[in-house]
Amino acid sequence: MSKIVSILGSTGSVGGTCMRVLRFLKDEYRVYGLTCGENIGELERQIREFRPAAVAVGGASAAASGEYQTLKGKYPDTEFLEGDEGVAELAGRRVDVLVSAIVGAAGLRPTLAGLSSAGRIALANKETLVMAGDIVKKGLASYKAELVPVDSEHSAVFSLMRGIDPTDVQRIVLTASGGSLREVPEGELPSVTPEQALAHPTWDMGSKITIDSATLMNKGFEVIEAHFLFGMDYDRIDVLLHPESIVHSMVETVDGGLYAYLSVTDMALPVLAALTYPAKLSNPFGRLRLEEISRLTFSACDRRRYPALDLCYEAGRRGGTLPAVLNASNEVAVGAFLAGAVPFTDIVKVVERTMGRHRVKDDPGIGEIFEADSEAREISRGIIGKKSFCK
């Protein structure tokens, strides 16, 4: 019998990779639901190919468009839902696997909705654990749901840990490519353009994640994720720069052994692993040829060049509502950079100033987390508008 899967954010970068993997798994998996934000054209192509029972369009402008109304008329056998409520409703329907691939804070509510109804959450939305890691852990325990990571770094650690006694683990090492601007001299970073920052040398990702990779905010979020996924103290989670993006993560054991996970740079592999765990399948997504690799290099992160990393460690250790503020402010600041409103180097300055203005609430409920999110966005917009982060 086929397993039933829904994909949140099916038209995005990871969502598109999911569809590629599901073509390979077409005899074992059946798509129940798809959700998108604004990309109605891609959604229609996916409906035509995968024939889902239900779809949800979260973007208000997309849901109000003539293109969307035409789409509904073409597929009368498909149920159509709209808005954030529609996305959350679809996410809460019973499936074997729910892939959470919506980018940003928008992915939190539907992922939480899926905890009670999905046998497995394949998590690509890192903001879910960054904003509400404690709440997610409680939900997993209450509903006996299974959480399997999709991020390549956490997928690598997850795979490595299957063969290592957790009590033998000394530390986790997450690798970072250094992003699209890693070769740009530090003094030139304030003048880089969005186009430069979006040209990642090894990974094909969406614009938000690509900018986060350039600031290393993305890696800082992954540190917080790793803390919740693997129960590891922040002092035992390290980050190394590894521009080749071949070693996706490492696990060091107490005896000094270092176990590394190497693979080609294709998100199809961690997606496949999350869908089919604990099985390992031969697949067409590429194999690593060590004889073709000229070198593998590693270096410590320059915290002056990448100040976002320290902000993430600070937010993770402090906890409460601060990680939600970190994320919300970053979303606003990245959007401002992409719109040409602030220089690249001011992204982290906006986040730091916003975090400094927030009064942290400990052990927050989900309502308080969303309140902190909204407050942080308002503060960040005010900072950007007044240019007060420069003072």
C-alpha positions as CSV (number, residue, x, y, z in Angstrom):
1,M,0.0,0.0,0.0
2,S,1.3,3.5,-0.9
3,K,2.3,5.9,1.8
4,I,0.4,9.2,1.8
5,V,2.4,12.4,1.8
6,S,1.6,16.1,1.9
7,I,4.2,18.8,1.1
8,L,4.0,22.3,2.7
9,G,5.7,24.7,0.4
10,S,5.7,22.4,-2.7
11,T,6.6,25.2,-5.2
12,G,9.8,26.3,-3.3
13,S,13.3,25.1,-3.6
14,V,13.1,22.2,-1.2
15,G,9.5,21.5,-2.3
16,G,10.5,21.2,-5.9
17,T,13.2,18.7,-4.9
18,C,10.5,16.7,-3.0
19,M,8.5,16.5,-6.2
20,R,11.7,15.2,-8.0
21,V,12.2,12.5,-5.3
22,L,8.5,11.6,-5.4
23,R,8.8,10.9,-9.1
24,F,11.4,8.3,-8.2
25,L,9.2,6.9,-5.5
26,K,6.0,7.0,-7.5
27,D,5.2,3.4,-6.8
28,E,5.6,3.7,-3.0
29,Y,4.2,7.2,-2.3
30,R,1.0,9.1,-3.2
31,V,0.6,12.8,-2.8
32,Y,-2.4,13.9,-0.8
33,G,-1.8,17.6,-0.3
34,L,0.3,20.5,-1.7
35,T,0.6,24.1,-0.5
36,C,2.2,27.1,-2.0
37,G,2.5,30.8,-1.4
38,E,2.2,32.7,-4.7
39,N,3.5,30.5,-7.5
40,I,0.2,29.4,-9.1
41,G,1.9,28.4,-12.3
42,E,4.2,25.9,-10.7
43,L,1.3,24.6,-8.5
44,E,-0.8,23.9,-11.6
45,R,2.1,21.9,-13.1
46,Q,2.3,19.8,-9.9
47,I,-1.5,19.3,-9.7
48,R,-1.5,18.1,-13.3
49,E,1.3,15.6,-12.6
50,F,0.6,14.4,-9.1
51,R,-3.2,14.8,-8.8
52,P,-3.4,15.7,-5.1
53,A,-6.7,15.5,-3.3
54,A,-6.3,18.9,-1.8
55,V,-4.2,22.0,-2.2
56,A,-3.9,25.3,-0.2
57,V,-2.7,28.7,-1.4
58,G,-1.4,30.8,1.4
59,G,-0.6,34.0,-0.4
60,A,-3.6,36.5,-0.3
61,S,-2.8,38.0,-3.7
62,A,-2.4,34.7,-5.4
63,A,-5.7,33.4,-3.9
64,A,-7.5,36.4,-5.2
65,S,-6.0,36.2,-8.7
66,G,-7.8,35.3,-11.8
67,E,-5.1,32.7,-12.5
68,Y,-6.1,30.9,-9.3
69,Q,-9.8,31.0,-10.1
70,T,-9.1,29.5,-13.5
71,L,-7.0,26.8,-11.8
72,K,-9.9,25.8,-9.6
73,G,-12.2,25.5,-12.5
74,K,-9.7,23.2,-14.3
75,Y,-9.6,20.6,-11.5
76,P,-13.0,20.2,-10.0
77,D,-12.0,17.0,-8.2
78,T,-9.3,18.8,-6.2
79,E,-10.3,20.5,-3.0
80,F,-8.9,24.1,-2.8
81,L,-8.2,25.9,0.4
82,E,-7.0,29.5,0.9
83,G,-5.0,31.6,3.3
84,D,-2.9,30.7,6.4
85,E,-5.9,29.0,7.8
86,G,-6.3,26.8,4.7
87,V,-2.6,25.8,4.8
88,A,-2.9,24.9,8.5
89,E,-6.0,22.9,7.9
90,L,-4.4,20.9,5.2
91,A,-1.3,20.3,7.3
92,G,-3.5,19.0,10.1
93,R,-5.0,16.2,8.0
94,R,-3.8,12.6,8.5
95,V,-0.9,11.5,6.3
96,D,2.0,9.2,6.7
97,V,4.6,11.9,6.1
98,L,4.2,15.7,6.2
99,V,7.1,17.5,4.5
100,S,7.5,21.0,6.2
101,A,9.3,23.1,3.6
102,I,7.7,26.5,3.9
103,V,10.4,29.1,4.4
104,G,10.4,31.3,7.5
105,A,8.0,31.9,10.4
106,A,5.1,31.1,8.1
107,G,6.0,27.4,8.4
108,L,5.6,27.2,12.2
109,R,1.8,27.1,12.6
110,P,1.1,24.5,9.9
111,T,4.0,22.3,11.2
112,L,2.5,22.4,14.7
113,A,-0.8,21.5,13.2
114,G,0.8,18.4,11.7
115,L,2.1,17.1,14.9
116,S,-1.2,15.5,15.9
117,S,-2.0,14.0,12.5
118,A,1.2,13.0,10.6
119,G,3.1,9.8,11.4
120,R,6.3,11.6,10.5
121,I,7.3,15.3,10.1
122,A,10.1,15.6,7.5
123,L,11.4,19.0,8.7
124,A,13.0,21.4,6.3
125,N,11.6,24.5,7.9
126,K,14.3,25.4,10.4
127,E,12.3,28.3,11.9
128,T,9.9,25.8,13.6
129,L,12.6,24.7,16.0
130,V,14.3,28.1,16.2
131,M,11.1,29.8,17.3
132,A,9.4,27.0,19.3
133,G,11.7,24.2,19.9
134,D,10.4,23.4,23.4
135,I,6.8,23.5,22.2
136,V,7.6,21.1,19.3
137,K,9.4,18.7,21.6
138,K,6.4,18.6,23.9
139,G,4.1,18.1,21.0
140,L,6.2,15.2,19.6
141,A,6.0,13.5,23.0
142,S,2.3,14.0,23.4
143,Y,1.3,12.8,19.9
144,K,4.1,10.2,19.5
145,A,5.0,11.8,16.2
146,E,8.3,11.2,14.5
147,L,10.6,14.1,13.5
148,V,13.2,13.5,10.8
149,P,15.4,16.4,9.6
150,V,15.7,17.4,6.0
151,D,18.5,20.0,6.2
152,S,21.5,18.4,4.7
153,E,23.6,19.1,7.8
154,H,21.1,17.6,10.3
155,S,20.3,14.8,7.9
156,A,24.0,13.9,7.9
157,V,24.2,14.0,11.8
158,F,20.9,12.0,12.0
159,S,22.5,9.3,9.7
160,L,25.8,9.3,11.6
161,M,24.1,9.0,15.0
162,R,22.3,5.8,13.9
163,G,25.6,4.0,14.4
164,I,26.9,5.8,17.5
165,D,25.8,5.5,21.1
166,P,24.6,9.0,22.1
167,T,26.6,8.7,25.3
168,D,29.8,8.4,23.3
169,V,29.2,11.7,21.4
170,Q,31.6,14.5,22.4
171,R,30.4,17.2,19.9
172,I,28.6,17.8,16.7
173,V,30.4,19.8,13.9
174,L,28.2,21.5,11.3
175,T,29.9,22.6,8.1
176,A,29.2,25.9,6.3
177,S,30.1,26.7,2.8
178,G,30.7,30.4,3.7
179,G,28.1,31.5,1.3
180,S,28.1,33.5,-2.0
181,L,30.4,36.2,-0.6
182,R,33.1,34.2,1.0
183,E,35.7,35.4,-1.4
184,V,34.7,39.1,-1.2
185,P,37.1,41.1,1.0
186,E,35.5,42.2,4.2
187,G,35.9,45.8,3.4
188,E,33.8,45.4,0.3
189,L,30.9,43.7,1.9
190,P,28.9,46.9,2.6
191,S,28.7,47.5,-1.2
192,V,27.7,44.1,-2.5
193,T,24.4,43.9,-4.4
194,P,21.6,41.4,-3.9
195,E,22.5,39.8,-7.2
196,Q,26.0,39.1,-5.9
197,A,24.7,37.8,-2.7
198,L,22.2,35.5,-4.4
199,A,24.9,33.7,-6.5
200,H,25.7,30.8,-4.3
201,P,28.6,28.7,-5.6
202,T,27.5,25.2,-4.5
203,W,23.8,25.1,-3.5
204,D,20.7,26.1,-5.4
205,M,18.4,27.6,-2.7
206,G,15.7,30.2,-2.4
207,S,16.6,33.9,-2.1
208,K,16.0,34.1,1.7
209,I,18.1,31.1,2.6
210,T,20.8,32.1,0.1
211,I,21.2,35.5,1.9
212,D,21.1,33.7,5.3
213,S,23.9,31.5,4.0
214,A,26.0,34.6,3.1
215,T,25.6,36.1,6.6
216,L,25.9,32.6,8.3
217,M,22.6,33.3,10.0
218,N,21.4,30.1,8.3
219,K,24.1,28.2,10.1
220,G,23.3,29.8,13.4
221,F,19.7,28.7,13.0
222,E,21.0,25.2,12.3
223,V,23.0,25.3,15.6
224,I,19.7,26.0,17.5
225,E,18.0,23.2,15.5
226,A,20.8,20.8,16.4
227,H,20.4,21.6,20.0
228,F,16.7,20.5,19.9
229,L,17.1,17.6,17.4
230,F,19.9,15.9,19.2
231,G,19.7,17.1,22.8
232,M,23.1,18.7,22.6
233,D,24.4,21.6,24.7
234,Y,25.4,24.7,22.7
235,D,29.0,24.3,24.0
236,R,29.1,21.0,22.1
237,I,27.9,22.2,18.7
238,D,30.6,23.8,16.5
239,V,30.7,25.3,13.1
240,L,33.5,25.0,10.5
241,L,33.8,26.6,7.1
242,H,34.0,24.0,4.4
243,P,33.7,25.7,1.0
244,E,33.5,22.5,-1.0
245,S,30.2,21.5,0.6
246,I,31.2,17.8,0.4
247,V,31.3,17.0,4.1
248,H,27.9,17.9,5.4
249,S,28.5,17.4,9.1
250,M,30.7,15.5,11.5
251,V,30.3,13.8,14.9
252,E,33.2,13.5,17.3
253,T,33.2,10.8,19.9
254,V,34.8,11.0,23.4
255,D,37.7,8.9,22.2
256,G,38.7,11.5,19.7
257,G,37.3,9.7,16.6
258,L,35.7,12.0,14.0
259,Y,32.9,10.6,11.8
260,A,32.1,12.5,8.7
261,Y,29.1,12.3,6.3
262,L,30.1,13.0,2.7
263,S,27.8,13.2,-0.4
264,V,27.1,15.1,-3.5
265,T,25.5,18.6,-3.1
266,D,21.9,17.6,-4.0
267,M,19.0,18.1,-1.6
268,A,17.4,15.1,-3.1
269,L,19.5,12.9,-0.9
270,P,18.4,14.2,2.5
271,V,14.8,14.5,1.2
272,L,14.9,10.8,0.1
273,A,16.4,9.9,3.5
274,A,13.7,11.7,5.4
275,L,10.9,10.1,3.4
276,T,12.2,6.5,3.5
277,Y,13.9,6.3,6.9
278,P,15.1,3.8,8.2
279,A,15.5,2.3,4.7
280,K,18.4,3.2,2.4
281,L,17.6,3.0,-1.3
282,S,19.7,2.9,-4.4
283,N,18.8,6.1,-6.3
284,P,19.6,8.2,-9.4
285,F,20.6,11.4,-7.6
286,G,24.3,11.1,-7.9
287,R,27.3,9.5,-6.2
288,L,30.4,11.1,-4.8
289,R,33.6,10.2,-6.6
290,L,36.5,10.7,-4.2
291,E,39.1,10.4,-7.0
292,E,37.5,13.5,-8.7
293,I,37.8,15.7,-5.6
294,S,41.1,17.7,-5.6
295,R,40.9,18.7,-1.9
296,L,38.7,19.1,1.2
297,T,39.4,22.2,3.3
298,F,38.2,23.4,6.7
299,S,38.7,26.6,8.7
300,A,37.4,28.2,11.8
301,C,34.7,30.8,11.3
302,D,35.8,34.4,11.5
303,R,33.3,35.8,14.1
304,R,34.1,39.4,13.1
305,R,33.2,38.6,9.5
306,Y,30.2,36.5,10.5
307,P,28.7,38.2,13.6
308,A,25.3,36.5,13.0
309,L,26.7,33.3,14.4
310,D,27.3,34.7,17.8
311,L,23.8,36.3,17.9
312,C,22.3,32.8,17.2
313,Y,24.3,31.2,20.0
314,E,23.3,34.0,22.3
315,A,19.6,33.6,21.4
316,G,19.7,29.9,21.7
317,R,21.3,29.9,25.1
318,R,19.0,32.6,26.4
319,G,15.9,30.9,25.0
320,G,12.4,32.0,25.8
321,T,11.1,34.4,23.2
322,L,14.5,35.7,22.0
323,P,15.0,33.1,19.2
324,A,11.6,34.1,17.7
325,V,12.8,37.7,17.8
326,L,16.1,36.7,16.2
327,N,14.2,35.1,13.3
328,A,11.6,37.7,12.8
329,S,14.1,40.5,12.7
330,N,16.3,38.7,10.3
331,E,13.3,38.1,7.9
332,V,12.6,41.8,7.9
333,A,16.3,42.8,7.5
334,V,16.9,40.3,4.7
335,G,13.8,41.6,2.9
336,A,15.0,45.1,3.2
337,F,18.4,44.2,1.8
338,L,16.8,42.4,-1.2
339,A,14.7,45.5,-1.8
340,G,17.8,47.7,-1.7
341,A,16.8,49.5,1.5
342,V,19.8,48.5,3.6
343,P,23.4,47.4,2.8
344,F,24.3,43.8,3.3
345,T,26.3,44.4,6.4
346,D,23.4,46.1,8.1
347,I,21.3,42.9,8.1
348,V,23.0,41.7,11.3
349,K,23.0,45.2,12.8
350,V,19.3,45.4,12.5
351,V,18.9,42.0,14.2
352,E,21.3,42.8,17.0
353,R,19.6,46.1,17.7
354,T,16.1,44.5,17.7
355,M,17.2,41.7,20.1
356,G,18.6,44.4,22.4
357,R,15.2,46.1,22.6
358,H,13.3,42.9,23.4
359,R,12.2,42.0,26.9
360,V,12.5,38.2,26.9
361,K,9.6,36.0,28.2
362,D,10.6,32.6,29.6
363,D,8.8,29.4,28.9
364,P,6.4,31.1,26.4
365,G,3.2,29.7,24.9
366,I,2.7,29.7,21.2
367,G,0.6,33.0,21.5
368,E,3.5,34.7,23.2
369,I,5.9,33.5,20.6
370,F,3.8,35.0,17.8
371,E,3.4,38.2,19.8
372,A,7.2,38.4,20.1
373,D,7.5,37.8,16.4
374,S,5.1,40.6,15.5
375,E,6.8,43.0,18.0
376,A,10.2,42.2,16.6
377,R,9.0,42.9,13.0
378,E,7.6,46.3,14.0
379,I,10.8,47.2,15.9
380,S,13.0,46.2,13.0
381,R,11.0,48.1,10.4
382,G,11.3,51.2,12.7
383,I,15.0,50.7,13.0
384,I,15.4,50.4,9.2
385,G,13.1,53.4,8.6
386,K,15.1,55.6,10.9
387,K,18.5,54.2,10.0
388,S,19.0,54.1,13.8
389,F,21.1,50.9,13.5
390,C,23.9,53.0,12.1
391,K,24.2,55.0,15.3
